[in-house]
Amino acid sequence: MDENTFEDVEAAYHEIKMGGGWYLTISLETSEKYEKEYVEIAKERGGQKRGRFNLNPKYARQLGEALIEFADSNEL
């Protein structure tokens, strides 16, 4: 599998339950204007997205590694 594409787009969605009915959602989206794929990280409650961050898919692995390193260094 190429790093810049996903084989199973249906599985390219995940949500993490947080407190107070909030969810952290991570999904693969496609820009209608530019027809490019990006990873959207959003805070969501009741179907409404409150905060969004769009990430180029080629940096998703680096973000994951940085989060793991941060968690390990802070004993989380």
N, C-alpha and C positions, 0 to 999 in steps of 0.2 A: 504494500500500500504506500502510495506517495504521501509525504508529509503534508502536502498542501490540499489533499482531497480526502473525503470520507467515503468509505464503501457503503455504509448503511446510515443514510441520513435520518431515518426514523429513530435510530438509537442515539442520535446526536443531541439528546436533551436529558437534563438531570435536574432535579430540584432537591434542595436541602432544607429541612424544616428548622426554622428558628423560633424563638419565643414570640408570643403575642399574635399568632396567626400569620407571621411573615415567613416567606420562603426566599431562599437564594436560588435563582434559576440560572442554569448554564445551558445555552443552546447554540446550535449552528444555524445561522440565518443567511439569507441572500439579499443583497442590495438590489432593489428594483431599478434604481437609477443607473448604477454602474455594473450590475450583474456580477458582482464579486461576492465570495463567501466571507463571512466574519463570525467570530465567536461573540455572543452577547452574554454578558453577566449582568443580571438584574435583581433588584430587590422587589418582591411582589407580594401583594396581599389582596385577596378578594378579586383576583383577575386583573388588578390594576398594577402596572409597573411604576414604581416610585423613583427608582434610580437605575440608570443604565450605564454600562461601560462596554464599548465595542473594541474588540481585540482582533488583530490580524491573526489568522490561524497558525502562521509560522512561528508566532511567539507564545502560543498556548503551552507548549512543553516547557519553555523557560520560566513561565509564570508558575506552573506546577512545581518545578524543581525549587524555585525561590520560596514558595509557600512551605514546602517540606523542610527546607533548610531553616527557615524562620521558626517553624514549629519545634524542630529538633533543638535549636539553640536556646529556645525559651521553655523547653521541657513541657510542651503542650501535647 
